[in-house]
Amino acid sequence: MRNSILEAILLLLLIILSTHSSESRLQSCKPSGKIRGIKPPPGQCNQENDSDCCKQGELYTTYECSPPISGTTGAVLTLNSFQKGGDGGGPSECDNQYHSDDTPVVALSTGWYSGGSRCLQNVVISGNGNSVTAMVVDECDSTMGCDEDHDYQPPCPNNIVDASKAVWKALGVPEDNWGELDITWSDA
């Protein structure tokens, strides 16, 4: 009887510790602030690929972190053009170049971009039953937005893999469904 009580207490302690550990991981990436939106000057927010433009007075959450990285990290895939004149704005942060929509490239949210430490490195993206390797060329800025440098678009959420059309095609997602897709990613 003593052994079964001791086992029950140990099991209860393990459950409490694992719950506390999970809660700590979930809380490890909290918002860092807010940005108040401004109305973009006429013609200054490129809405290609249904990109959002900042709205006057709206508060947008900012993050300096992204969710913890695991073997395969859950994220939201979004669509972006890295071409000159595309909705990605200026040249990519990693190489100061533009990239064709036909090249599998991505921008990662600020925390995952990690100050450029993943620049020009490959990541593997899995979704829609397929996988593709893509090169990290840019940051999807989670700390700033609603200004000229960010094409008057809101700050990026902290869990985004912003991908070229080539990535969406490689995942076999019908073009009518391009926009947002739950995916996992990992370093290649």
MIDREN-732838 format. One line per 5 residues: their letters; for each residue z, x, y of N, C-alpha, C, O. Coordinates in nm, 3 decimals. Each point is the difference from the previous one (the first is absolute). Layout:
BEGIN
A	Z,X,Y,Z,X,Y,Z,X,Y,Z,X,Y  ...
This chain:
BEGIN
MRNSI	0.000,0.082,-0.118,0.000,-0.082,0.118,0.000,0.087,0.125,-0.069,-0.030,0.098  0.148,0.139,-0.100,0.003,0.091,0.115,-0.137,0.057,0.029,-0.041,0.008,0.115  -0.032,0.031,-0.222,-0.133,0.057,0.018,-0.094,-0.099,0.066,-0.079,0.038,0.087  0.084,-0.165,-0.126,-0.091,-0.099,0.059,0.036,-0.026,0.146,-0.091,-0.024,0.081  0.216,0.027,-0.044,0.039,-0.017,0.141,-0.046,0.121,0.081,-0.054,-0.014,0.109
LEAIL	0.074,0.132,-0.164,-0.043,0.122,0.065,-0.153,0.001,0.018,-0.051,0.038,0.105  -0.021,-0.079,-0.209,-0.146,-0.008,0.008,-0.043,-0.100,0.108,-0.093,0.026,0.075  0.161,-0.140,-0.067,-0.033,-0.102,0.100,0.024,0.053,0.141,-0.080,-0.025,0.089  0.189,0.099,-0.069,0.030,0.057,0.131,-0.106,0.105,0.037,-0.048,0.001,0.113  0.012,0.085,-0.207,-0.103,0.100,0.026,-0.134,-0.065,0.032,-0.070,0.045,0.091
LLLLI	0.034,-0.150,-0.163,-0.125,-0.070,0.026,0.002,-0.061,0.140,-0.099,0.007,0.072  0.210,-0.067,-0.034,0.014,-0.059,0.133,-0.013,0.106,0.108,-0.066,-0.022,0.101  0.129,0.139,-0.122,-0.013,0.109,0.097,-0.144,0.049,0.012,-0.047,0.026,0.110  -0.023,-0.015,-0.222,-0.140,0.042,0.003,-0.086,-0.100,0.078,-0.087,0.039,0.077  0.112,-0.167,-0.098,-0.076,-0.103,0.072,0.028,0.009,0.149,-0.093,-0.007,0.081
ILSTH	0.218,0.023,-0.043,0.035,0.011,0.142,-0.065,0.123,0.062,-0.056,-0.008,0.109  0.062,0.123,-0.179,-0.060,0.123,0.053,-0.151,-0.011,0.012,-0.056,0.044,0.100  -0.011,-0.102,-0.199,-0.146,-0.010,0.007,-0.042,-0.098,0.109,-0.101,0.023,0.066  0.175,-0.131,-0.046,-0.030,-0.094,0.107,0.017,0.068,0.135,-0.083,-0.016,0.089  0.192,0.091,-0.073,0.025,0.071,0.126,-0.110,0.103,0.026,-0.046,0.015,0.114
SSESR	0.003,0.055,-0.218,-0.104,0.100,0.014,-0.132,-0.065,0.042,-0.070,0.053,0.086  0.034,-0.166,-0.147,-0.123,-0.072,0.036,0.006,-0.046,0.144,-0.098,0.014,0.073  0.212,-0.069,-0.031,0.015,-0.046,0.138,-0.014,0.116,0.097,-0.059,-0.016,0.107  0.111,0.132,-0.142,-0.010,0.118,0.088,-0.145,0.040,0.018,-0.042,0.032,0.111  -0.036,-0.032,-0.221,-0.141,0.036,0.009,-0.074,-0.099,0.088,-0.082,0.040,0.083
LQSCK	0.109,-0.169,-0.100,-0.069,-0.102,0.078,0.034,0.012,0.148,-0.085,-0.028,0.086  0.206,0.070,-0.055,0.042,0.008,0.138,-0.030,0.137,0.063,0.034,0.023,0.116  -0.095,0.067,-0.190,-0.020,0.135,0.051,-0.110,0.009,0.105,-0.015,0.104,0.064  -0.061,-0.210,-0.045,-0.105,0.001,0.100,0.014,-0.123,0.088,-0.057,-0.106,-0.028  0.132,0.122,0.133,0.026,-0.112,0.091,-0.087,0.015,0.125,-0.042,0.111,0.035
PSGKI	0.013,-0.223,0.032,-0.076,0.007,0.125,0.065,0.098,0.098,0.122,0.011,0.007  -0.206,0.059,0.069,0.052,0.096,0.098,-0.002,-0.056,0.142,0.060,0.058,0.090  -0.128,-0.169,-0.070,-0.004,-0.058,0.134,-0.103,-0.110,0.011,-0.048,-0.055,-0.100  0.015,0.023,0.225,-0.098,-0.104,0.031,-0.088,0.047,0.115,0.043,0.078,0.085  -0.166,-0.126,-0.085,-0.094,0.024,0.110,-0.042,-0.137,0.052,-0.032,-0.089,-0.078
RGIKP	0.031,0.073,0.210,-0.047,-0.125,0.058,-0.150,0.011,0.024,-0.048,0.094,0.064  -0.025,-0.192,-0.117,-0.144,0.000,0.010,-0.050,-0.023,0.142,0.064,-0.067,0.081  -0.180,0.123,-0.054,-0.069,-0.024,0.125,-0.140,-0.053,-0.034,-0.053,0.026,-0.108  -0.005,-0.099,0.201,-0.134,-0.053,-0.022,-0.100,0.113,0.018,-0.001,0.068,0.103  -0.085,-0.046,-0.204,-0.098,0.108,0.012,-0.099,-0.029,0.114,-0.036,-0.115,0.024
PPGQC	-0.006,0.220,0.045,-0.107,-0.019,0.099,-0.125,-0.054,-0.070,-0.018,0.024,-0.120  -0.066,-0.097,0.190,-0.120,-0.058,-0.063,-0.082,0.106,-0.075,-0.031,0.107,0.053  -0.004,-0.140,-0.178,-0.082,0.088,-0.082,0.070,0.123,-0.054,-0.065,0.088,-0.055  0.198,-0.081,0.068,0.071,0.123,-0.039,0.070,-0.009,-0.136,0.060,0.099,-0.043  -0.067,-0.211,-0.025,0.060,-0.009,-0.134,-0.110,-0.038,-0.098,-0.050,-0.112,0.001
NQEND	0.013,0.208,-0.086,-0.107,-0.020,-0.097,0.054,-0.084,-0.116,0.092,0.041,-0.070  -0.150,-0.160,0.050,0.047,-0.090,-0.104,-0.087,0.004,-0.126,0.004,-0.093,-0.082  -0.082,0.201,0.067,-0.075,0.018,-0.123,0.099,-0.007,-0.117,0.114,0.044,0.013  -0.156,-0.099,-0.124,0.086,-0.013,-0.119,0.122,-0.086,0.026,0.103,0.017,-0.065  -0.113,-0.110,0.160,0.109,-0.093,0.035,0.127,0.071,0.046,0.110,-0.050,-0.023
SDCCK	-0.124,0.165,0.088,0.116,0.071,0.053,0.070,-0.087,0.105,-0.065,-0.072,0.076  0.198,0.081,-0.073,0.079,-0.074,0.098,-0.001,0.072,0.134,-0.007,0.123,0.005  0.015,-0.200,0.101,0.020,0.055,0.134,0.139,-0.040,0.047,0.048,-0.108,-0.036  0.017,0.192,0.114,0.133,-0.032,0.052,-0.007,-0.124,0.087,-0.099,-0.026,0.069  0.207,-0.049,-0.073,0.010,-0.121,0.081,0.105,0.022,0.108,0.108,0.053,-0.025
QGELY	-0.141,-0.094,0.145,0.088,0.015,0.116,0.140,-0.053,-0.031,0.015,-0.116,-0.038  0.086,0.200,0.054,0.140,-0.041,-0.013,0.054,-0.005,-0.142,0.121,-0.007,-0.017  -0.206,0.011,-0.085,0.049,-0.006,-0.138,0.070,0.131,-0.035,-0.043,0.108,0.041  0.152,-0.120,-0.118,0.074,0.119,-0.043,-0.050,0.043,-0.138,-0.010,-0.081,-0.092  -0.021,0.210,0.080,-0.049,0.056,-0.125,0.101,0.102,-0.051,0.045,0.086,0.075
TTYEC	-0.010,-0.096,-0.203,0.096,0.090,-0.063,-0.063,0.137,-0.025,-0.116,0.009,-0.040  0.192,0.096,0.065,-0.045,0.137,-0.026,0.087,0.063,-0.110,0.115,-0.039,-0.020  -0.172,0.137,-0.049,0.070,0.072,-0.107,-0.032,0.148,0.011,-0.113,0.038,0.032  0.212,0.045,-0.058,-0.022,0.145,-0.012,-0.005,0.041,-0.146,-0.022,0.117,-0.031  0.042,-0.213,-0.058,0.006,0.029,-0.143,-0.089,-0.099,-0.076,-0.048,-0.099,0.055
SPPIS	0.029,0.128,-0.181,-0.069,-0.090,-0.092,0.090,-0.016,-0.123,0.093,0.079,-0.019  -0.119,-0.180,-0.064,0.082,-0.015,-0.121,-0.004,0.127,-0.086,-0.096,0.076,0.006  0.201,-0.053,-0.085,0.005,0.119,-0.084,-0.121,0.010,-0.092,-0.053,-0.100,-0.048  0.010,0.223,0.024,-0.114,0.026,-0.087,0.050,0.018,-0.143,0.095,0.073,-0.025  -0.162,-0.141,-0.067,0.032,0.013,-0.142,-0.126,0.052,-0.070,-0.095,0.041,0.067
GTTGA	0.094,-0.043,-0.198,-0.120,0.041,-0.074,-0.121,-0.078,0.044,-0.107,0.057,0.023  0.123,-0.188,-0.013,-0.103,-0.086,0.059,0.072,-0.087,0.102,0.091,-0.075,-0.034  -0.132,0.086,0.156,0.067,-0.067,0.111,-0.075,-0.126,0.040,-0.122,0.004,0.020  0.193,-0.114,-0.009,-0.060,-0.125,0.043,-0.036,0.007,0.148,0.074,0.056,0.081  -0.189,-0.115,-0.046,-0.046,0.000,0.138,-0.095,-0.117,0.021,-0.033,-0.074,-0.093
VLTLN	-0.011,0.060,0.217,-0.102,-0.098,0.034,-0.123,0.076,0.046,0.006,0.082,0.092  -0.118,-0.109,-0.158,-0.127,0.062,0.038,-0.062,-0.085,0.111,-0.010,-0.122,-0.011  -0.031,0.189,0.119,-0.069,-0.067,0.109,-0.135,0.067,0.021,-0.026,0.108,-0.054  -0.059,-0.171,0.132,-0.136,0.047,0.022,-0.013,0.064,0.137,0.048,-0.054,0.100  -0.112,0.171,-0.095,-0.016,0.072,0.126,-0.135,0.073,-0.001,-0.047,0.044,-0.105
SFQKG	-0.012,-0.031,0.221,-0.120,0.082,0.013,0.038,0.130,0.069,0.058,0.000,0.109  -0.090,0.110,-0.174,0.029,0.132,0.053,-0.122,0.059,0.069,0.001,0.117,0.041  -0.107,-0.197,-0.027,-0.124,0.044,0.064,0.015,-0.002,0.152,0.085,-0.072,0.053  -0.166,0.150,0.016,0.000,-0.002,0.147,-0.035,-0.142,0.046,-0.098,-0.058,-0.044  0.181,0.005,0.134,-0.019,-0.136,0.049,0.065,-0.105,-0.087,-0.003,-0.119,0.034
GDGGG	0.062,0.159,-0.148,0.065,-0.095,-0.090,0.138,-0.038,0.051,0.049,0.054,0.099  0.013,-0.149,-0.169,0.130,-0.051,0.044,0.113,0.099,-0.021,0.114,-0.027,0.039  -0.142,0.142,-0.101,0.102,0.104,-0.015,0.027,0.077,0.127,0.092,0.082,0.005  -0.172,-0.107,0.098,0.021,0.069,0.128,-0.065,0.137,0.001,-0.116,0.014,-0.037  0.192,0.086,0.079,-0.053,0.136,0.015,-0.017,0.071,-0.133,0.017,-0.060,-0.106
PSECD	-0.050,0.188,0.113,-0.016,0.078,-0.123,0.131,0.007,-0.078,0.109,-0.019,0.055  -0.120,0.048,-0.184,0.117,0.006,-0.088,0.093,0.114,0.042,-0.044,0.105,0.046  0.174,-0.129,-0.064,0.103,0.097,0.039,-0.009,0.131,-0.079,0.023,0.107,0.055  -0.057,-0.117,-0.183,0.006,0.119,-0.085,-0.106,0.105,0.032,0.027,0.119,-0.009  -0.147,-0.163,0.046,-0.109,0.095,0.019,-0.080,-0.022,0.128,-0.102,0.066,0.023
NQYHS	0.148,-0.160,0.060,-0.067,-0.030,0.127,-0.148,-0.038,-0.021,-0.085,0.028,0.084  0.058,-0.091,-0.198,-0.135,-0.041,-0.037,-0.005,-0.150,-0.023,0.102,-0.065,-0.023  -0.223,0.010,0.030,-0.023,-0.137,-0.044,-0.047,0.007,-0.144,-0.053,0.102,-0.044  0.072,-0.211,-0.031,-0.039,-0.003,-0.141,-0.079,-0.127,-0.028,0.034,-0.108,0.049  -0.138,0.120,-0.128,-0.086,-0.111,-0.037,0.078,-0.108,-0.076,0.093,0.031,-0.075
DDTPV	-0.132,-0.156,0.097,0.060,-0.110,-0.077,-0.032,0.013,-0.148,0.065,-0.064,-0.083  -0.164,0.146,0.049,-0.039,0.021,-0.140,0.080,0.110,-0.068,-0.025,0.030,-0.117  0.119,0.031,0.188,0.085,0.106,-0.054,0.139,-0.057,-0.026,0.057,-0.064,0.089  0.001,0.086,-0.208,0.134,-0.052,-0.028,0.109,0.081,0.073,0.045,0.104,-0.047  -0.006,-0.156,0.163,0.105,0.064,0.081,0.103,-0.105,0.040,-0.028,-0.120,0.001
VALST	0.150,0.168,0.030,0.109,-0.091,0.037,0.084,0.059,0.112,0.000,0.120,0.026  0.073,-0.210,0.038,0.108,0.034,0.092,0.128,-0.055,-0.062,-0.001,-0.111,-0.053  0.109,0.186,0.061,0.129,-0.044,-0.055,0.096,-0.033,0.113,-0.003,0.062,0.106  0.090,-0.159,-0.130,0.107,-0.031,0.096,0.078,0.127,0.033,0.005,0.093,-0.081  0.055,-0.090,0.198,0.065,0.120,0.055,0.091,0.073,-0.099,-0.012,0.121,-0.015
GWYSG	0.101,-0.193,-0.052,0.093,0.066,-0.091,-0.071,0.070,-0.115,0.038,0.111,-0.038  -0.139,-0.174,-0.017,-0.075,0.060,-0.111,-0.094,0.110,0.048,-0.025,0.097,-0.071  -0.027,-0.112,0.192,-0.085,0.103,0.059,0.081,0.129,0.017,-0.055,0.110,-0.010  0.183,-0.124,0.034,0.096,0.110,0.000,-0.041,0.117,0.090,-0.004,0.115,-0.043  -0.026,-0.149,0.168,-0.033,0.103,0.097,-0.126,0.077,-0.034,-0.020,0.112,0.048
GSRCL	-0.065,-0.170,-0.130,-0.125,0.066,-0.037,0.007,0.080,-0.129,-0.097,0.066,-0.037  0.211,-0.070,-0.032,0.012,0.082,-0.122,-0.094,-0.045,-0.111,-0.026,0.076,-0.093  -0.027,-0.199,0.100,-0.097,-0.047,-0.100,-0.144,0.013,0.049,-0.093,-0.044,-0.068  0.074,0.102,0.186,-0.135,0.013,0.056,-0.095,0.069,-0.098,0.031,0.104,-0.057  -0.147,-0.167,0.041,-0.109,0.049,-0.082,0.038,0.014,-0.148,-0.071,0.064,-0.077
QNVVI	0.183,-0.126,0.038,0.041,-0.006,-0.140,-0.051,-0.132,-0.059,-0.019,-0.097,0.073  -0.001,0.094,-0.202,-0.044,-0.121,-0.066,0.118,-0.084,-0.047,0.105,0.052,-0.037  -0.125,-0.182,0.041,0.094,-0.096,-0.057,-0.079,-0.090,-0.095,-0.121,-0.019,0.016  0.191,-0.035,-0.114,-0.061,-0.093,-0.094,0.050,-0.139,0.033,0.121,-0.024,0.007  -0.214,-0.067,0.014,0.031,-0.138,0.038,-0.039,-0.090,-0.117,-0.111,0.009,-0.051
SGNGN	0.205,-0.095,0.010,-0.027,-0.092,-0.110,0.021,-0.143,0.047,0.100,-0.032,0.062  -0.198,-0.052,-0.093,0.007,-0.141,0.034,-0.119,-0.073,-0.057,-0.103,0.060,-0.029  0.117,-0.190,0.012,-0.109,-0.083,-0.052,-0.048,0.049,-0.137,-0.115,-0.021,-0.037  0.205,0.087,-0.040,-0.035,0.047,-0.133,-0.079,0.130,-0.002,-0.047,0.041,-0.106  0.031,0.024,0.221,-0.077,0.124,0.009,0.079,0.105,0.077,0.102,-0.030,0.062
SVTAM	-0.151,0.154,-0.066,0.061,0.110,0.076,-0.109,0.079,0.069,-0.114,0.005,-0.047  0.150,0.058,0.160,-0.093,0.084,0.074,0.080,0.114,0.063,0.116,-0.016,0.036  -0.179,0.131,-0.026,0.059,0.113,0.071,-0.058,0.003,0.140,-0.121,-0.011,0.019  0.208,0.026,0.080,-0.042,0.004,0.140,0.074,0.111,0.072,0.110,0.038,-0.039  -0.172,0.015,0.145,0.059,0.108,0.077,0.074,-0.056,0.122,-0.051,-0.088,0.069
VVDEC	0.171,0.140,-0.044,0.077,-0.038,0.119,-0.057,0.075,0.120,-0.003,0.123,0.002  -0.043,-0.200,0.099,-0.058,0.062,0.119,0.069,-0.041,0.129,-0.029,0.053,0.107  0.122,-0.150,-0.116,0.057,-0.053,0.124,0.136,-0.062,-0.024,0.041,-0.024,-0.114  0.027,-0.002,0.224,0.128,-0.071,0.001,-0.025,-0.141,0.050,-0.073,-0.022,0.096  0.135,-0.074,-0.162,0.005,-0.138,0.050,0.135,-0.007,0.071,0.103,-0.022,-0.064
DSTMG	-0.104,0.040,0.195,0.122,0.023,0.080,0.093,-0.120,-0.002,-0.034,-0.108,0.049  0.152,0.128,-0.107,0.103,-0.105,-0.007,0.098,0.010,0.115,0.089,-0.084,0.014  -0.103,0.189,0.071,0.098,0.022,0.107,-0.050,-0.043,0.138,0.079,-0.021,0.091  -0.210,0.008,-0.077,-0.059,-0.030,0.131,-0.113,-0.101,-0.019,-0.045,-0.026,-0.111  0.001,-0.031,0.224,-0.112,-0.093,-0.002,-0.013,-0.069,0.133,0.073,0.030,0.095
CDEDH	-0.169,-0.122,-0.088,-0.021,-0.082,0.121,-0.036,0.085,0.122,0.035,-0.035,0.113  -0.104,0.147,-0.136,-0.041,0.085,0.111,-0.142,0.052,-0.027,-0.056,-0.024,-0.107  0.001,0.093,0.203,-0.138,0.049,-0.013,-0.017,0.092,-0.121,-0.100,-0.009,-0.071  0.198,0.098,0.048,-0.009,0.093,-0.113,-0.008,-0.072,-0.135,-0.054,0.055,-0.096  0.107,-0.176,0.089,0.003,-0.077,-0.125,-0.093,-0.121,0.007,0.019,-0.098,-0.072
DYQPP	-0.119,0.108,0.159,-0.103,-0.104,0.013,0.061,-0.137,0.028,-0.058,-0.103,-0.037  0.174,0.100,0.102,0.072,-0.123,0.035,0.031,-0.085,-0.123,0.008,-0.122,0.008  0.011,0.190,-0.122,0.042,-0.067,-0.123,0.150,0.021,-0.018,0.054,0.100,0.047  0.014,-0.195,-0.114,0.144,0.012,-0.023,0.033,0.120,-0.088,-0.088,0.055,-0.066  0.216,-0.013,0.065,0.041,0.106,-0.092,-0.030,-0.043,-0.143,0.004,-0.118,-0.033
CPNNI	-0.033,0.214,-0.049,-0.027,-0.024,-0.142,0.131,-0.035,-0.071,0.102,0.062,0.029  -0.102,-0.157,-0.120,0.120,-0.017,-0.084,0.028,0.130,-0.075,-0.084,0.090,-0.002  0.201,-0.079,-0.059,0.040,0.128,-0.061,-0.045,0.017,-0.145,0.038,0.097,-0.066  -0.118,-0.191,0.016,-0.039,0.005,-0.142,-0.151,-0.015,-0.018,-0.046,-0.067,-0.092  -0.032,0.130,0.181,-0.144,-0.020,0.004,-0.077,0.122,-0.051,0.032,0.115,0.033
VDASK	-0.134,-0.143,-0.112,-0.105,0.096,-0.032,-0.125,-0.062,0.059,-0.056,-0.096,-0.055  0.012,0.150,0.167,-0.113,-0.053,0.077,-0.126,0.070,-0.052,-0.013,0.121,0.013  -0.080,-0.199,-0.072,-0.107,0.062,-0.078,-0.139,-0.034,0.051,-0.024,-0.106,0.057  -0.067,0.199,-0.081,-0.141,-0.020,0.033,-0.062,-0.103,-0.097,0.058,-0.034,-0.103  -0.177,-0.013,0.140,-0.072,-0.097,-0.084,-0.026,0.058,-0.139,-0.001,-0.073,-0.098
AVWKA	-0.021,0.205,0.090,-0.027,0.064,-0.129,0.115,-0.020,-0.098,-0.024,-0.017,-0.120  0.147,0.018,0.169,0.116,-0.020,-0.088,-0.001,-0.143,-0.053,0.021,-0.022,-0.120  -0.044,-0.074,0.207,-0.005,-0.141,-0.041,-0.109,-0.023,-0.104,0.020,-0.072,-0.098  -0.136,0.133,0.121,-0.111,-0.014,-0.096,0.038,0.060,-0.135,-0.025,-0.060,-0.104  0.085,0.179,0.106,0.037,0.068,-0.125,0.104,-0.080,-0.079,0.003,0.007,-0.123
LGVPE	0.082,-0.081,0.194,0.100,-0.084,-0.069,-0.062,-0.129,-0.052,0.066,-0.078,-0.069  -0.193,0.055,0.103,-0.068,-0.119,-0.051,0.045,-0.130,0.064,-0.012,-0.107,-0.061  0.062,0.115,0.183,0.046,-0.121,0.070,-0.122,-0.065,0.066,-0.069,0.066,0.078  0.042,-0.194,-0.107,-0.112,-0.066,0.067,0.016,0.005,0.152,0.110,-0.020,0.051  -0.219,0.045,0.020,0.005,0.018,0.145,0.067,-0.118,0.072,0.063,0.020,0.104
DNWGE	-0.078,-0.140,-0.158,0.064,-0.117,0.060,0.153,0.009,-0.002,0.068,-0.069,0.076  -0.014,0.154,-0.164,0.146,0.014,-0.015,0.056,0.126,0.066,0.118,0.029,-0.013  -0.203,0.046,0.084,0.048,0.119,0.067,0.092,-0.039,0.114,-0.021,-0.101,0.067  0.123,0.180,-0.044,0.094,-0.025,0.110,0.137,0.053,-0.034,0.047,0.096,0.061  0.018,-0.157,-0.159,0.131,0.045,-0.048,0.007,-0.018,-0.150,-0.044,-0.102,-0.054
LDITW	0.101,0.202,-0.014,0.013,-0.004,-0.145,0.125,0.078,-0.040,0.021,0.111,0.047  0.061,-0.170,-0.132,0.115,0.072,-0.054,-0.051,0.104,-0.098,-0.077,-0.031,-0.091  0.121,0.155,0.109,-0.046,0.113,-0.081,0.117,0.090,-0.034,0.112,-0.021,0.048  -0.137,0.122,-0.129,0.092,0.113,-0.014,-0.080,0.125,0.030,-0.122,0.002,-0.014  0.192,0.104,0.055,-0.066,0.127,0.027,0.091,0.113,-0.043,0.121,-0.016,-0.012
SDA	-0.182,0.131,-0.010,0.077,0.120,-0.034,-0.079,0.121,0.048,-0.120,-0.007,0.023  0.190,0.119,-0.008,-0.069,0.125,0.031,-0.084,0.037,-0.122,0.042,-0.020,-0.114  -0.160,0.075,0.139,-0.089,0.037,-0.112,0.043,0.130,-0.064,-0.064,0.046,-0.095
